[in-house]
Amino acid sequence: SSPRRILCTWTRFETRSPAAMTMSLEEAKAYAEVLKNEEHGQAKLVEGLDAAHPKFAEVISDLKKADASMPGGIPSYVSRARKLLLSAKEGVNPFEGCTVEVPTGVDLSLENGPGSAAFAECEKLGMQEIANCCFCLVAGGLGERLGYPGIKIGIVAEVTTNTTFMQLYAEHILALQDRARKATGKEDLTLPLAIMTSGDTHEKTVQLLTENKNFGMAEGQITLMMQEKVPALIDISANFACSDYALETKPHGHGDVHQLLFSTGTAQKWRDEGRKWVLFFQDTNPLPFRSFVAVVGASAREGFAMNSVAVPRVAGEAAGAICKLKQADGSALTINVEYNQLGPLLSGTPAGGDVPDATGFSPYPGNINVLLLSIPEYVAALAETKGVMPEFVNPKWAGEDKNAFKSATRLECMMQDFPRLLPSAAKVGFTQLDRWASFTCVKNNLEDARKKAEAGLPADCALSAEADIYNCNAELLRKCGADVAAPGPVEFLGVKAQVGPRVVLKPSFAVTLEEMKTKVTGAVSVSGKSTLVLAGDVSINGLTLDGTLAIDATNGKVELSGPSIVNEGWSLVPITPEAGTADFLKIRGYDTKRGEAKELKVAGGTETL
């Protein structure tokens, strides 16, 4: 069995209506008897149902659907669950007998980061590979935790241009595609994007893409793959949770993305087209695209089958780390270790625990769940395993006997565990980037963000992510020699952040730092109150900005030759969310006040300032 196959090109996509999945009463009774056998293990659930109830056939149909959607069906799921739950009850350590070493990787952070010769070399190598790249967005999340009613990829990333995360991802891919077309001379070359949705987000994702004409991406360039949920478990015997004739299901984890790429044939199609690399990225973190080309270059040079993008990790930080685990037989595995397992594992090392080295950081890079895989080796591993990932379970026990749970649990899997599916000879490594160049996220609502900030932890909210986007762009300009004012403190609805000039460098402006350096020369100064938006073919040979300058040269060319631009400009101002306020503003508590500004949009030819 395989997950439901849903491939979208915006003209056709497969779905099955609830009515089509509902059995007749006689069919339901017959399948209920099957569910009661030891292999299926659901006698307790079935015996609690009354065949005369109007929803009996519906809940049995849901169980049949679950059976069809899971590899090996219900028997395999129950068998795996019982083994994992017994191991959890007995306190089995999954890393028993392992010793830990610092893994092999490429350091493109700090002195080796953007602006260094090492980074430039990787960008140069990566530019030779971008025509062979694919992308996979893991986007199964709703914005409910944030107080946002839609899907997370539909959230506005920054309020200067009101660009959503999904639009920003499309712009990055299309900008890379434009450079690949110019490099190869192939005007019809496309860089494909696969998106993993969930039952909660699928239709809203279709709607977002349809309403925005795929954000400029071509017909058939985007593939949607919908992840199914799995039955929730109530006890160590893996009995399923069912209440009022409704089967309780829960997300299985983002590790399902590999199984979906296999079962839909998407990964095999990419391999057959001669593509070489696939980037897996998250729904509210656009920053890795700024270093993407360098990461591809590092993978190509090192021959990585899998390359985990990582950041310098503060020792003790609640974040996973990339480690090399060695077994007694000499075999080794480079893989992410979750932070709750990391401390005990590192206690047996010479350092004595999760402690910093001479750099002030942990020697084990921090995982940010951004992965680059070599497609030939990836597809070979999928063919062997069908993309079925190792699972884990995290029950909250209801009593000392550890037989039942406080609340229903489920088996889960993580996409970063893919090294477990690769052959031992496959080379697995990491590329470490500075946080400013690679990581942000939106996962907390305003109240939780305030509490996180007060505890000295990242707020990880709409304001902090927007500040990170501006800071990344400003830092890239500084690497080009520009004098860009430092950020200063702001506070909206009790959430604090450091926000400097609102610098928005559209992907169409430059896809690498080395390209950006050819476009930004001379004396460039940007004041703290300024907003700078650059899109398309813009070259700067000197600029003094104290206000707002917004240039759209996607259909032409603009040359700046040392202008001094001073105006009232745009600024971030507090708002009081009320009825009628846009949802993306409600989760912020601020908006852009648009005063006098210099705005230039060229329809063709070259304009000079």
C-alpha positions, 0 to 999 in steps of 0.5 A: 500500500502507498499514501494517496497519490495527489499530483497537481498541475492546477488543471487536474488532481486526484481526490476521493470524496468521503462518500466514495470511501464509505462501505455498505453496512455488510462490508463494514461488518465483514471488515470489522471481523478482520480488524478483531484478529491479532494481526490487526489488533483492534478487537477492543475498538470494534467491540465498543462499537454498535453495528446498528449505530448510523456512523458504524459503517463510516468509522469502519470505512475510516479504518479501511482507508487508514489501512490503505494509506500506510505501508504494510497497512494496519498490521504493519503499523500495529506491529511496529507500534508494539515493538516501539512502545515496549522499548519505550516502556523498558527504557531502551536507549536507541544509542546504546553502545554508540560513541560520538565523534564530530562529523565531517563537514564544510564550515562556511560560517564566521571567517569562512562565511559570506565574503570569504574566499571559501564561500566564494569558491563554493558559490562558483562551483554551485553555479555550475550545478543549479540547472540540475536542481529540484526543490521540495517544500515541507508545508503541512502546517496551519497557522492556528498556533500563531493566531493566523487562520490560513496556511503558514506558506500564505503568511506575509514574510515582510510588510515592506512589499507584502510578499508571502513566504510562498511567493518568496520561495517561487521568486527564489526558484525562478531567479535560479532558473533564470540564471540556469537558462542563461548559463545553458542556453535552454530557454525552456529549462525549468527547476521543479518544486514538490510541495508536501501538504496535509489534509489540513492544508491541501485545498488551501494550498491549491487555492493559494497557488491558483489565485496567484497563478502559481506565482509565475511558475509554469504549468506542471512545474509544481507537484503537490503530494498530500500526506495522510495522518495515522491512527492515534494509540491509547495503550501499549497494545496499540489499540486505536483511539476512537470516540463517538464513532470518530477515529482519532488520527494524528500527523505522522511527521515530515519524514513521510515526504520521502515516501511520497516522493517515491510513491508518486514517482516524482523522485524517479522522474527527476532522476530520469530527467538527469537532475542531480540535487534536491533541496528540502526546506521548511515553510517559514524559513526563506534564508537558506536560499541566500546560501543555497548555491554555496551549499550545492557547491560544497556538496558537489566538491565533497561528493555528499550523498546528503548534506545537512545545512547547520548553524553554530550551536550553543552548547545546551541549546534546545536544538538537535545536533549533527553527530557521527555515531560509531558502533562497536563493529566500526560502522558509523552513521552521521545523523541528527541527534535530538537535543533531549538525547544529546546530553546523555550521549555526550556525557561519555565523551572526553569533554564530559557532556554538551559543552562548548569548545574553543570557539565558544560553540558546541563542536556539533553543528546545530540542525535546522532541518534543511537538507540537500540530497544527491538525486541518484543516490537518493532514488537508489535508496528509495528503491530499496526502502520505498522511502519508509522512514524509521519511526519513534514514539513518545508516550506520556504514561498514565501510570507506573505500570506504563501500559496506558497513556495520559493522552493518545500518541502515535508513531512519528518519523523525521525527514532528517533521519534519511541517512538510516536509509542510505548504504554505509558507503554513502558520504553524509556530511554537513555545511555550517552557515551563520544563523543570519544567513540561514535560519529563521522561523515563524512558530509562536503567537504573540503571547508565546513570543513575549514569554520566549523573549523574556526568557532570553530565547528566540521569539520565533514569531512574525516580527523576529522573522521579518527582522531576520530577513531585513538583517540578512539582506543588510548584511549581504550589502555590507559584504559588498562594501556598503555602509548600512546602519546597525539595527535598533530596538523596536517593540510591538504588542510587547514583542521586542526585536532589533530592526535596522533599515528595511532592506529587501533584495528580491531574488531577481536582483542576485542569487549569490553574493558574488553576483551581488558584488558585481552590482553593488560598487562605489560608496553606498550608505543606507541610514537607519530609517531607510527602506531599500527595495531592489528587484531585477537588473539594478546596478549601483555605483554609489548611493546615499539613502536616507529615506525610501528607494524602491526599484523594480527593474524586472522588465528593464535595467536601472543604473544608480550613479551616486544619487543622494536620496532623502525623503520622509520614507516608509516606517514600521508603525504600531497598529491595534488589531481590530475587526477588518484588520488583515490576519497577517497584521494581527499576528504582528501588531504593526504595519508599514506607514508609506510616506514620501518615497522614490519609487521607480518601475521600468517597463523596458530599456535602461534608466539612470539615477 
